[in-house]
Amino acid sequence: MVKQVPMIGFIGLGRVGSLMVANLLKAGYPLFVFDIDKAKVNALIQLGARGSKNIQRLAERCNIVMSSLPQPAISEEIYLGKKGLASSAKKGDLFIETSTVSPKLVKKIDQMVKMKGAEFIDAGIAGGLEKAAQGKLVVMAGGSKSAMHKAKAIFEVIGSDIFHVGSVGKGMTVKLVNNAISHVTMAAISEAVSLGVKAGVKDRILYDVISKSSGNSDIFQRRFGYRILNRDFKAGMSVELAYKDSELVCEMGRDFKIPMYVTNTAHCIYEWARVEGLGEKDYASIILLWEKLLGIRIGV
């Protein structure tokens, strides 16, 4: 049992958020949780968390508040809205945003909470549901050294690889760069593998050869080797989230006047997938677009 630990508030109990909360509870941290989906709140109450009626009550009770939210607009409202966390911040509080949002937004939040004497960290996370359940996420955090000192023990519960990547905004920058590579890679895999299958090569042969060649990657193994070949498209990282993140990357490119040709193309592919009704499926499901287009089938 952890002794003299801070009271943590956690807002947003989606797939990854709920797993982070579960691991913090196992480690002995007391938590208040909030989500608009009461069933998700009740599930974590069964594990030892306490529910909160609203984010204001949660912030009043907690020294550290974490958030894991699906869309930037929700994060902006939660932090900067009329009754948001910035208005409820107390001197000495720490806010940790793990949602994938723009660097511009987290810098704005940081400025607002600093006015109340609080601190802020933007903590991008990576690793997917399996790593989240195991407490082995990669954490890429932006914030001051003092804020990182406060958050260190918490990050060590939810993650196995903790990186302090710089000041506020850098955490989201690194996260978006990582996701841009992942989402572009998935699009390239879908296109190239479909070409091979259309040309008459068996999907399993493609997998076996590429697994031993320069085309291999973590994305190839997890998305093609597991999800596509087994036709398991239940969402881990959904098409909707891939679309959102690639939009954020393209927005960053515009801000820095950097042409994002490849990411923009991938963004269009995820938009295509949304139109085809794949939004809630894992982003590996974009392979179904090529299957439909080419009249092929890949996997079992």
C-alpha positions as CSV (number, residue, x, y, z in Angstrom):
1,M,0.0,0.0,0.0
2,V,1.4,3.4,-1.0
3,K,1.8,5.8,2.0
4,Q,1.2,9.6,2.0
5,V,0.2,9.6,-1.6
6,P,-1.7,12.5,-3.3
7,M,-5.4,12.3,-4.1
8,I,-5.7,11.9,-7.9
9,G,-8.6,12.9,-10.0
10,F,-9.1,11.3,-13.4
11,I,-11.3,12.6,-16.1
12,G,-12.2,10.5,-19.2
13,L,-12.6,6.7,-18.7
14,G,-12.2,5.4,-22.2
15,R,-10.4,2.2,-23.0
16,V,-6.9,3.5,-22.2
17,G,-8.0,5.9,-19.4
18,S,-9.8,3.1,-17.6
19,L,-6.8,0.9,-17.7
20,M,-4.5,3.6,-16.3
21,V,-7.0,4.2,-13.5
22,A,-7.1,0.5,-12.7
23,N,-3.3,0.3,-12.5
24,L,-3.2,3.4,-10.2
25,L,-5.8,1.8,-7.9
26,K,-3.7,-1.4,-7.8
27,A,-0.7,0.7,-6.8
28,G,-2.7,2.1,-3.8
29,Y,-3.5,5.5,-5.1
30,P,-6.9,7.0,-4.0
31,L,-8.8,8.3,-7.0
32,F,-11.9,10.3,-7.8
33,V,-13.1,9.6,-11.3
34,F,-15.4,11.4,-13.7
35,D,-16.9,10.5,-17.1
36,I,-20.2,11.3,-18.8
37,D,-20.8,7.6,-19.2
38,K,-21.9,6.5,-15.7
39,A,-21.4,2.8,-16.5
40,K,-17.7,3.5,-16.9
41,V,-17.6,5.3,-13.6
42,N,-19.5,2.5,-11.8
43,A,-17.1,-0.1,-13.2
44,L,-14.2,1.7,-11.6
45,I,-16.0,2.3,-8.4
46,Q,-16.2,-1.5,-8.1
47,L,-12.4,-1.5,-8.2
48,G,-12.1,1.0,-5.4
49,A,-12.4,4.4,-7.1
50,R,-14.8,7.1,-5.9
51,G,-17.1,8.8,-8.4
52,S,-17.5,12.6,-8.7
53,K,-20.6,14.4,-9.8
54,N,-18.7,16.9,-11.9
55,I,-15.2,18.1,-12.7
56,Q,-15.4,21.0,-10.3
57,R,-16.0,18.8,-7.3
58,L,-13.2,16.5,-8.5
59,A,-10.7,19.3,-8.8
60,E,-11.6,20.6,-5.3
61,R,-10.8,17.3,-3.8
62,C,-7.6,16.4,-5.6
63,N,-4.0,17.6,-5.7
64,I,-3.3,15.9,-9.1
65,V,-5.8,15.8,-11.9
66,M,-5.3,13.6,-15.0
67,S,-7.3,13.6,-18.2
68,S,-7.7,11.1,-21.1
69,L,-10.2,12.5,-23.6
70,P,-11.1,11.6,-27.2
71,Q,-11.2,15.0,-28.9
72,P,-9.3,18.3,-28.6
73,A,-12.6,20.3,-28.4
74,I,-13.5,18.2,-25.3
75,S,-10.1,18.9,-23.7
76,E,-10.4,22.6,-24.4
77,E,-13.9,22.7,-22.7
78,I,-12.8,20.6,-19.8
79,Y,-9.8,22.8,-19.1
80,L,-10.7,26.3,-20.4
81,G,-14.5,26.3,-20.4
82,K,-16.5,28.6,-18.1
83,K,-16.5,25.9,-15.3
84,G,-13.3,24.2,-16.5
85,L,-10.3,23.0,-14.5
86,A,-8.3,26.2,-15.1
87,S,-10.9,28.1,-13.1
88,S,-10.9,25.5,-10.3
89,A,-7.1,25.3,-10.1
90,K,-5.4,25.8,-6.7
91,K,-1.9,26.7,-5.8
92,G,0.3,23.6,-5.9
93,D,-2.1,21.5,-8.0
94,L,-0.7,19.5,-10.9
95,F,-2.7,18.8,-14.1
96,I,-1.6,16.0,-16.5
97,E,-3.2,15.9,-19.9
98,T,-2.7,12.5,-21.6
99,S,-5.2,13.2,-24.5
100,T,-3.7,13.7,-27.9
101,V,-4.3,17.4,-28.7
102,S,-2.4,20.2,-30.3
103,P,0.8,21.7,-28.8
104,K,-0.9,25.1,-29.1
105,L,-3.8,24.0,-26.8
106,V,-1.6,22.6,-24.1
107,K,0.5,25.7,-24.0
108,K,-2.6,27.8,-23.6
109,I,-3.8,25.5,-20.8
110,D,-0.4,25.8,-19.1
111,Q,-0.6,29.6,-19.2
112,M,-4.0,29.6,-17.6
113,V,-3.2,27.2,-14.7
114,K,0.1,28.9,-14.0
115,M,-1.9,32.0,-13.2
116,K,-3.4,30.1,-10.2
117,G,-0.1,28.8,-9.0
118,A,-0.6,25.3,-10.5
119,E,1.6,23.2,-12.8
120,F,0.8,21.4,-16.0
121,I,2.3,18.5,-18.0
122,D,1.3,17.3,-21.5
123,A,2.0,13.6,-21.4
124,G,1.6,11.8,-24.7
125,I,1.3,8.1,-24.3
126,A,1.9,5.2,-26.7
127,G,1.7,1.4,-26.6
128,G,-2.0,0.5,-27.1
129,L,-4.4,-1.4,-24.9
130,E,-2.1,-4.3,-24.1
131,K,0.7,-2.1,-22.8
132,A,-1.9,0.1,-21.0
133,A,-3.2,-3.0,-19.2
134,Q,0.3,-4.1,-18.2
135,G,1.3,-0.6,-17.0
136,K,4.0,-0.5,-19.7
137,L,3.0,2.5,-21.8
138,V,5.6,4.8,-23.3
139,V,5.2,8.3,-21.7
140,M,6.5,11.4,-23.5
141,A,6.1,14.3,-21.1
142,G,6.5,18.0,-21.5
143,G,6.7,20.2,-18.4
144,S,9.0,21.7,-15.8
145,K,11.4,19.7,-13.7
146,S,9.4,20.3,-10.6
147,A,6.2,19.1,-12.2
148,M,8.0,16.0,-13.5
149,H,9.2,15.3,-10.0
150,K,5.6,15.3,-8.7
151,A,4.5,13.1,-11.6
152,K,7.4,10.6,-11.6
153,A,5.8,7.9,-9.3
154,I,2.5,8.1,-11.2
155,F,4.2,7.8,-14.6
156,E,6.1,4.7,-13.3
157,V,2.8,3.0,-12.5
158,I,1.3,3.5,-15.9
159,G,4.4,3.3,-18.0
160,S,7.7,1.5,-18.4
161,D,9.5,4.0,-20.6
162,I,9.3,7.6,-19.3
163,F,10.8,10.4,-21.3
164,H,11.0,14.1,-20.3
165,V,11.1,15.6,-23.7
166,G,11.2,19.3,-22.8
167,S,8.8,22.1,-21.9
168,V,5.0,22.1,-22.2
169,G,4.0,21.4,-25.8
170,K,6.9,19.1,-26.5
171,G,5.1,16.0,-25.2
172,M,2.3,16.5,-27.7
173,T,4.8,17.3,-30.5
174,V,6.6,14.0,-30.0
175,K,3.3,12.1,-29.7
176,L,2.0,13.6,-33.0
177,V,5.3,12.9,-34.8
178,N,5.1,9.2,-33.6
179,N,1.5,8.9,-34.7
180,A,2.2,10.5,-38.0
181,I,4.8,7.8,-38.7
182,S,2.4,5.0,-37.5
183,H,-0.5,6.2,-39.6
184,V,1.5,6.8,-42.7
185,T,3.0,3.3,-42.3
186,M,-0.4,1.7,-42.0
187,A,-1.5,3.3,-45.3
188,A,1.7,2.2,-47.0
189,I,1.3,-1.4,-45.7
190,S,-2.3,-1.5,-46.9
191,E,-1.5,-0.3,-50.4
192,A,1.6,-2.4,-50.9
193,V,0.2,-5.7,-49.5
194,S,-2.9,-5.2,-51.6
195,L,-0.7,-4.9,-54.7
196,G,1.1,-8.1,-53.8
197,V,-2.2,-10.1,-53.3
198,K,-3.8,-8.7,-56.4
199,A,-0.6,-9.8,-58.3
200,G,-1.2,-13.4,-57.0
201,V,1.1,-13.7,-54.0
202,K,-0.5,-15.3,-50.9
203,D,-0.9,-13.0,-47.9
204,R,0.9,-15.4,-45.6
205,I,3.9,-15.5,-47.9
206,L,4.0,-11.7,-48.0
207,Y,3.9,-11.7,-44.2
208,D,6.6,-14.4,-43.8
209,V,9.0,-12.7,-46.2
210,I,8.5,-9.1,-45.1
211,S,8.8,-10.1,-41.4
212,K,12.4,-11.0,-42.2
213,S,13.1,-8.0,-44.5
214,S,13.5,-4.3,-44.4
215,G,9.7,-3.7,-44.7
216,N,9.2,-5.2,-41.2
217,S,8.1,-2.9,-38.3
218,D,6.0,-3.0,-35.2
219,I,3.0,-1.7,-37.1
220,F,3.5,-4.4,-39.7
221,Q,3.5,-7.1,-37.0
222,R,0.7,-5.7,-34.9
223,R,-1.6,-4.5,-37.6
224,F,-0.9,-6.7,-40.6
225,G,0.5,-9.8,-38.9
226,Y,-2.2,-9.9,-36.2
227,R,-5.2,-7.7,-37.0
228,I,-5.5,-8.0,-40.8
229,L,-4.5,-11.7,-41.2
230,N,-7.0,-12.6,-38.4
231,R,-9.5,-10.0,-39.6
232,D,-9.8,-8.6,-36.1
233,F,-10.8,-5.0,-36.5
234,K,-12.3,-4.3,-33.1
235,A,-10.9,-0.9,-32.3
236,G,-7.7,-0.5,-30.5
237,M,-6.6,2.8,-32.1
238,S,-9.7,3.7,-34.2
239,V,-9.9,5.1,-37.6
240,E,-11.7,8.1,-36.1
241,L,-8.7,8.8,-33.8
242,A,-6.2,8.2,-36.6
243,Y,-8.1,10.8,-38.7
244,K,-8.1,13.3,-35.7
245,D,-4.4,12.8,-35.1
246,S,-3.4,13.2,-38.7
247,E,-5.4,16.4,-38.9
248,L,-3.5,17.7,-35.9
249,V,-0.2,16.8,-37.6
250,C,-1.3,18.6,-40.8
251,E,-2.3,21.6,-38.8
252,M,1.2,21.7,-37.2
253,G,2.7,21.5,-40.6
254,R,0.7,24.6,-41.7
255,D,1.8,26.4,-38.5
256,F,5.4,25.8,-39.3
257,K,5.0,26.2,-43.1
258,I,6.2,22.6,-43.6
259,P,4.6,20.7,-46.5
260,M,3.2,17.4,-45.2
261,Y,2.6,15.7,-48.5
262,V,2.7,12.1,-47.2
263,T,0.7,12.8,-44.0
264,N,-1.9,14.7,-45.9
265,T,-2.4,11.8,-48.3
266,A,-2.7,9.4,-45.3
267,H,-5.2,11.8,-43.8
268,C,-7.3,11.6,-46.9
269,I,-7.3,7.8,-46.7
270,Y,-8.6,7.9,-43.1
271,E,-11.3,10.4,-44.2
272,W,-12.2,7.9,-46.9
273,A,-12.4,5.1,-44.3
274,R,-14.8,7.3,-42.2
275,V,-17.1,7.8,-45.2
276,E,-17.1,4.1,-45.7
277,G,-18.4,3.5,-42.1
278,L,-15.1,2.3,-40.6
279,G,-14.7,5.1,-38.0
280,E,-15.1,3.0,-34.9
281,K,-13.0,0.1,-36.2
282,D,-9.2,-0.3,-35.7
283,Y,-7.2,1.8,-38.1
284,A,-5.9,-1.4,-39.6
285,S,-9.3,-1.7,-41.2
286,I,-8.3,0.7,-43.9
287,I,-7.2,-2.5,-45.7
288,L,-10.9,-3.1,-46.4
289,L,-10.9,0.0,-48.7
290,W,-8.4,-1.7,-51.0
291,E,-10.2,-5.0,-50.8
292,K,-13.4,-3.4,-52.0
293,L,-11.6,-1.5,-54.7
294,L,-9.6,-4.4,-56.0
295,G,-12.0,-7.3,-55.4
296,I,-9.6,-9.2,-53.1
297,R,-9.7,-10.6,-49.6
298,I,-6.8,-10.7,-47.2
299,G,-6.6,-12.9,-44.1
300,V,-8.8,-15.8,-42.8
